[in-house]
Amino acid sequence: MRRRLGVGLALACRLPNGKVAAYVYGPTDVDEATRLMYPDGVRYSFPIELREGAEVGRLRAKLLSILRHHVKSIRKAQELLK
């Protein structure tokens, strides 16, 4: 927000315990903010129907995070979802 590039807030899924999972994303530079059409503020994304999700422990979450950064097909899929 300090760089005035905008922030994205999106609902991701509904967990089995009834809670809702969300994520926050901030573009890395002006080009990315422009390409993703981020406003100078907050961009919200709330799907009408949430997917069902599953909770994972810290170890699995860390492993998924590492894989996300190193597997090219996962990065491409994430870019398409932005």
C-alpha positions in Angstrom: 0.0 0.0 0.0 2.9 2.4 0.7 4.0 2.0 -2.9 0.5 2.7 -4.0 0.4 -0.4 -6.2 -2.8 -1.7 -4.8 -3.6 -4.9 -2.9 -5.8 -7.9 -3.9 -8.0 -9.6 -1.4 -9.8 -12.8 -2.5 -11.8 -15.6 -0.9 -10.2 -18.9 -1.7 -12.4 -21.7 -0.3 -14.7 -22.9 2.5 -13.0 -25.2 5.0 -14.7 -28.2 6.6 -15.1 -26.4 9.9 -17.2 -23.7 8.3 -14.4 -21.1 8.2 -13.5 -19.3 5.0 -10.0 -19.1 3.7 -8.7 -16.0 1.9 -5.5 -14.7 0.5 -3.9 -11.3 0.0 -1.7 -10.4 -2.9 0.4 -7.3 -3.6 2.0 -6.7 -7.0 5.7 -6.5 -7.1 6.0 -3.4 -9.4 4.1 -0.8 -11.4 4.1 -3.0 -14.5 2.5 -5.9 -12.7 -0.1 -3.7 -11.0 -1.0 -2.2 -14.4 -1.2 -5.6 -16.1 -3.4 -7.0 -13.3 -5.5 -3.8 -13.3 -5.0 -3.2 -9.6 -6.5 0.0 -8.4 -4.7 2.4 -6.0 -6.4 0.7 -3.1 -7.9 -2.7 -2.6 -9.2 -5.1 -5.3 -11.8 -7.5 -4.0 -12.7 -10.9 -5.4 -15.6 -12.8 -3.9 -16.9 -15.8 -6.0 -20.6 -16.6 -5.8 -19.9 -20.3 -4.9 -16.8 -21.1 -2.9 -14.9 -24.4 -3.5 -14.5 -26.8 -0.7 -11.0 -26.7 0.8 -8.9 -28.8 3.2 -6.7 -27.6 6.0 -3.0 -28.7 6.0 -0.4 -28.6 8.7 2.6 -26.3 8.7 4.9 -28.8 7.2 2.7 -29.5 4.2 2.0 -25.8 3.8 5.7 -25.0 3.7 6.3 -27.8 1.2 3.4 -26.5 -1.0 4.9 -23.0 -0.8 8.4 -24.3 -1.9 6.9 -26.3 -4.8 4.8 -23.3 -5.9 8.0 -21.3 -6.4 10.0 -24.0 -8.1 7.5 -25.8 -10.4 7.0 -24.0 -13.7 3.6 -25.4 -14.5 2.2 -24.3 -11.1 3.6 -20.8 -11.6 1.9 -20.6 -15.0 -1.4 -21.7 -13.6 -1.1 -19.1 -10.8 -0.4 -16.4 -13.4 -3.5 -17.4 -15.4 -5.6 -17.1 -12.2 -4.5 -13.6 -11.4 
